[in-house]
Amino acid sequence: MSKTNKNLTPQKSILDFSNTEIAFAYKTNRELKKAGWLFSLMNKTWLVNPLSDLGLLAIKLHVPFTKSIVRDTMFRQFVGGRTLFESTPSIEKLYEFNILSVLDYGAEAKTTEHEFNKTMNENIRAIEFTKVNQSTPVVVSKISGIARFGLLEKIQKDRSGLPKSVLVEYRNVLKRIDSICYAASINGVSVMIDAEESWIQDTIDHIADLMMKRYNQERVVVYNTFQMYRHDRLKFLTNSFDKAQEQNYLLGAKLVRGAYMEKEGKRADEHGYQTPIQSSKQATDDAYNMALRFCIDNYQSIASCAATHNEESSRLQAEMIDEKGIQKDHPHLNFCQLYGMSDNLTFNLANSGYNVAKYMVYGQVNEVFPYLTRRAKENTSVSGDMSREYGLIKREMDRRGI
């Protein structure tokens, strides 16, 4: 996914994720202080959880000033802008530091054919944008953004004997994702298909496999996403590779830990089946790192993206690339973090010459608010200690004496 900024020469520095001077070089003192204030608030669980719920309700009820408050705080930290055009300054600023952007239209929970087609067109518009921007080589597509959730669930549950109306609806879904992947293919762009809940993931995996087989012949156009907090995903990754080898296409693999742990556990309890989630965080970390090793060992046939905020995993991939003597910015070996988070990883990796990107979410405030609440909640500190993000910002503020 590499589109290297040829005007910059990465520094041959030792990789040091604790270097806050490099991590926050792009922020002015004012911007850094504002980020510190915001993360200090998000560090308070008792404040974040009720405010997130109240904020969602206020936006739905169109309470005056709600959108402007959100836009001036969390939105500016975690979202590129309301549109691609509005996101351009953030994208260009990252590119000055050799950091690419993965475009992610943040609208969620769509339910009508009109909304699905709008999301498809927005994905294609993003592809058209990336075609002329060296800094944005990848777009993200969420299948539940172009398909009814209940449809995906029904197909996974009842694989045969589906009524004609369901099959027609499903064919429309396939046409939408195919239109997105085709546009990416002819424009030199890649598409990352997001992972979702386990009870629709088999359907998503099937769609991703179809698209990879169709478009990943000469280069990796399509990536599937593997959530390694599921205990079956390491095996699924190796099986996906074997399938790609047998059917003569390249595998695209975005590796994440996962995003639906509480929801997965709750549903497993309610329906009386074994949870798909790993037995411990250590088991998840082990599976993730084994997946990284597998992808790097087979990097000529797998294009992978280590989409993680975990320092150990990021260091592992960097060290393996160096040990194997692989080109640091090889297009099959990538790092990625969310915009507004883990700048210590992103900027230090880019400064050392690795191929790294930020997940650049964009969309209207009401569309991306569910995404923003997840970012806020994951940055809270249950123990009452400073979150990692706040701790890093505070260290840089102290270093600058502000």
Secondary structure, DSSP 8 states (H G I E B T S, - for coil): -----TT---------TT-HHHHTTTS-HHHHHHHHHHHHHHT-HHHHHHHHHHHHHHHHTT-TTHHHHHIIIIIHHH--BSSHHHHHHHHHHHHTTT-EEEEEE------SHHHHHHHHHHHHHHHHHHHT-TT--EEEE-GGGTS-HHHHHHHHH--SS--HHHHHHHHHHHHHHHHHHHHHHHTT-EEEE----HHHHHHHHHHHHHHHHHH-SSS--EEEEEETTBTTHHHHHHHHHHHHHHTT--EEEEEE--S-HHHHHHHHHHHT---SB-SSHHHHHHHHHHHHHHHHHTTTTEEEEEE---HHHHHHHHHHHHHTT--TT-TTEEEEEETTS-HHHHHHHHHTT--EEEEEEE--HHHHHHHHHHHHHHT--TTSS--HHHHHHHHHHHHHT-
